[in-house]
């Protein structure tokens, strides 16, 4: 696929995330998808379970694309994520609070599907909004 086609695929993928439709979302994934996180890598089934749980814990999830850069088979997207904390997350019960943070995703596209994904999320800012970290902590980390 061309770089432009890869970027268009990721835009459609993000639009699907914003609709909260996990069954449509997985149609973008290669059967041998590998999702890399800070601590581990996950296959298709584990990634689907993790994302479904995330969607359940954060209602009205919305991603807004800030930047998108592509080269070869990779698409890098910097986004602003926002949602409402409606379920247990990191041992914290639903607060009903609005939350928002920045994240960067890198997708490798193969055969018109997302074959690999790496994600980095500003989880410290998210945890502060959920009341798990004092504001001073984030200021000191800036």
C-alpha positions in Angstrom: 0.0 0.0 0.0 1.1 3.6 -0.5 1.9 5.9 2.3 -1.3 7.8 1.6 -3.3 4.6 1.7 -1.7 3.6 5.0 -2.6 7.0 6.5 -6.2 6.7 5.2 -6.4 3.2 6.8 -5.3 4.6 10.2 -7.8 7.5 10.0 -10.6 5.0 9.4 -9.3 2.9 12.3 -9.4 5.9 14.6 -12.9 6.8 13.4 -13.9 3.2 14.3 -12.4 3.6 17.8 -14.4 6.8 18.2 -17.6 4.8 17.5 -16.6 2.3 20.2 -17.3 -0.7 18.0 -14.8 -3.5 18.9 -16.1 -5.9 16.3 -15.5 -3.4 13.5 -12.2 -2.4 15.1 -10.7 -5.9 14.9 -11.4 -6.0 11.2 -8.4 -3.7 10.8 -6.1 -6.2 12.4 -4.0 -8.9 10.8 -4.7 -12.3 12.3 -1.2 -12.4 13.7 -1.4 -8.9 15.1 1.2 -8.0 17.8 0.4 -5.1 20.1 3.5 -3.8 22.0 3.0 -2.0 25.2 5.5 -0.6 27.7 5.8 -3.9 29.5 4.8 -6.7 27.2 3.6 -7.7 23.7 0.1 -9.2 23.0 -1.5 -11.2 20.2 -4.8 -10.7 18.6 -7.0 -12.3 21.3 -5.3 -10.6 24.3 -5.4 -7.2 22.5 -9.1 -7.6 21.8 -9.8 -8.4 25.4 -7.6 -5.5 26.7 -9.3 -3.0 24.3 -12.8 -4.2 25.1 -12.1 -3.8 28.8 -10.6 -0.3 28.2 -13.7 0.7 26.2 -15.9 -0.5 29.1 -13.9 1.5 31.6 -13.9 4.7 29.6 -17.2 5.6 28.0 -17.4 8.0 25.1 -13.8 7.5 24.2 -12.6 10.0 21.5 -9.3 10.3 19.7 -8.4 13.5 18.0 -5.5 13.3 15.6 -2.9 16.1 16.2 -0.2 14.8 13.9 0.2 11.9 11.5 3.5 11.0 9.8 4.1 8.0 7.6 7.0 6.4 5.8 7.1 3.0 4.2 4.9 0.6 6.0 4.7 2.7 9.3 2.2 5.4 10.4 2.9 7.4 13.5 0.0 9.3 15.0 0.1 11.8 17.9 -3.4 12.1 19.4 -5.4 13.6 22.2 -7.6 11.1 23.9 -10.6 12.0 26.0 -13.3 10.0 27.7 -15.3 9.6 30.9 -13.9 7.3 33.6 -16.9 4.9 34.0 -15.3 1.6 35.2 -12.6 0.2 37.4 -9.1 1.1 36.1 -5.8 0.5 37.9 -7.8 -0.6 40.9 -9.7 2.7 41.0 -13.5 2.5 40.8 -15.4 4.6 38.3 -15.2 8.3 39.2 -17.4 9.7 36.5 -14.7 12.3 35.9 -13.7 13.4 32.4 -10.2 12.5 31.5 -7.8 13.4 28.7 -4.2 12.8 27.7 -1.8 12.7 24.8 -0.6 9.5 23.2 1.5 8.3 20.3 0.8 5.2 18.3 3.0 3.6 15.7 1.3 1.1 13.3 3.0 -1.2 10.9 0.7 -2.0 8.0 1.0 -5.2 6.0 -1.5 -6.5 3.4 -3.9 -3.6 4.2 -4.1 -4.6 7.9 -2.4 -3.4 11.1 0.2 -6.1 11.7 2.0 -4.4 14.6 1.3 -1.5 17.0 3.3 0.3 19.5 1.6 2.7 21.9 2.9 5.3 24.4 0.3 7.0 26.6 0.8 9.9 29.1 -0.5 7.6 31.9 0.8 9.9 34.6 -1.5 12.7 33.5 -4.4 10.2 33.3 -3.6 8.9 36.8 -3.5 12.5 38.2 -7.0 13.2 36.7 -8.3 10.0 38.3 -7.1 11.3 41.7 -4.2 8.7 41.9 -1.3 11.3 41.8 -1.0 14.8 43.3 -0.7 17.7 40.9 2.7 18.5 42.4 4.0 15.2 41.2 3.3 16.0 37.6 4.8 19.5 38.0 8.0 18.0 39.4 8.1 15.5 36.4 7.6 18.1 33.7 
